[in-house]
Amino acid sequence: MVAFIPVNEPLINGNEKKYLCECIDTGWISSEGPFVKEFEQKMSMLVGRKYGIAVSSGTAALEVAVQALGIGEGDEVIMPAFTIISCAMAVTKVGAVPVLVDSDLTSWNMDVDEIEAKITSKTKAIMMVHLYGLPVEVSKVTELAERYNLKIIEDAAEMHGQTYNGRKCGSFGDISTFSFYSNKHITTGEGGMVVTDDIELAERSRMLRNLCFRKDVRYMHDEISDNYRFTNLQAAVGLAQLERLNEFIEKKRQMGRYYTDRLKGISGLILPIEETEYADNIYWVYGMVLDKDIPIDNRTVQKLLAEEGIGSRTFFWCIHEQPVYQNQGLFQKEKYPKAEYLARKGFYVPSGLALTEEKMEKVVSGVRKVMNKIYMLKENS
């Protein structure tokens, strides 16, 4: 009998324990330990960047990236309406303004064709956020950035090892960011990284992650920043995970194909596309979207799946509909119908690397059962 299946089960059965024991045996457990630098070097090399700066979370990486670029009061940053709030928080925290664009319903990423109309004299950057398994159409974003002299902040939190036209995600921004949260292909529990080819941005990022200590006099500060440091313990886990990234990517793609083969043809359910002309899906998670004519939302599906012993999670909620921003008077009367549709109808099922085929089959059976219930409700309404 398979017990309740959580939405994520990480795979940590490589060298994680060995490297953690080395941290403990040597006493290097803080951010000063040698694994931190090694992890920074190997992660930045993976994506073809010169510099990597490990930080405490993906959110911290975004905040460091925005501040390193000098974005501040009144500046505008274009970003997707449909993404995690961390993206907007990094911008509003410095007094800048998120300018939103709607979604593309095929890839679930930002609709890059809507970006140019949002560019003004106040625009300083485009935040290009790759979502759920497929990258943004990068070439259109980089062309606009070059034409209008804008910076690119690339959020590759969910794209470990993914490519766009053969080039690694995380290599396209003036500054790019990763997350190592427990549901990512490479996890350190919590953690993140900033990567760049610009030495000035790298040095500024290092200062920002560490309370803005002055180089010449410790405990003296000309600016205020947070403690975003990353520990040697986290880096030890990250290195062990990084060693197996290719294996993890192949397993994720196998899982994606497994789910698609067994769920295709279910009425009312839109499955993720397997590829675009520029990338194969890396299936950060296995998401799906309810048809517009299904009379319930993703939260109801989440409850029904839980009754079947299956964990699930709804998609991100739209930035313009976040109560915290509504209460501040932001995004008044703004509508992004495709983003709103994804936020209300999208969800994902267990997708962690430790998931077994037996558990995946239970997920498939549960999804089918839930969709049958939904259609019975629809016919009786």
Summary of the structure (lengths in Angstrom):
residues: 381
radius of gyration: 21.1
end to end distance: 34.7
largest distance: 73.7
contacts: 1348
relative contact order: 0.17
helix: 39%
strand: 18%
